[in-house]
Amino acid sequence: MTPKTLAVAAAAWLALTGAQAADRLPAGTLITGQVSGASSTLLGLDHLFADEPGTNATVLAPADLEFITGDANVAIDFFADGRVEVWNNSGFASLAGSYTLTFSFTGLAAPLAGFTALDLSGVNGGAVGLQLTSPNSISLTLNNVSFTTEFGSFTTQLAVSAVPEPASLALLGAGLGVLALRRSRRTA
């Protein structure tokens, strides 16, 4: 294997393993949310969905639903792999009105890099807007969304910036060191 081929292979491997390892919401991530529009209250799991001070903040619980709007029409579920599932909890196929939900995250392993639709097959009308608003916050807008079924849902995906693991950096450093040594021997 030539030094150039070795360097390209090491860089590709580093990019792949770093992206896979970092594309997660770590356990203990604090999620703080706000809602405006049809509901002005966001109720969190840590407060057992009670309307009380601080209920708009909860710690990621990968096996549980994290938030419900005060009118109980929208439920939000976050997962450790970065998926965000949005549920129509109204009991009707159509979710009338407009909701703008914003969430910020404390305790991320790396900054957020994207917020995109993963599966919108459960939506058949209205508008869903997704926006990355900062390296640690997102915005989700629902405007008169109709779902294919009562209690339907759709799934979005958060992506985080790739942060290589220490072992990957060590391997890359070793490979670059070998390349530098081979180069210095050629010129001597």
Secondary structure, 3 states (H helix, E strand, C coil): CCHHHHHHHHHHHHHHHHHHHHCCCCCCCEEEEEEEECCCCEEEHHHCCCCCCCCCEEECCCCCCCEEECCCCEEEEECCCCEEEEEECCCCCEEEEEEEEEEEEECCCCCEEEEEEEECCCEEEEEEEEEEEECCEEEEEEEEEEECCCCCEEEEEEEECCCCCHHHHHHHHHHHHHHHHHHHHHHC
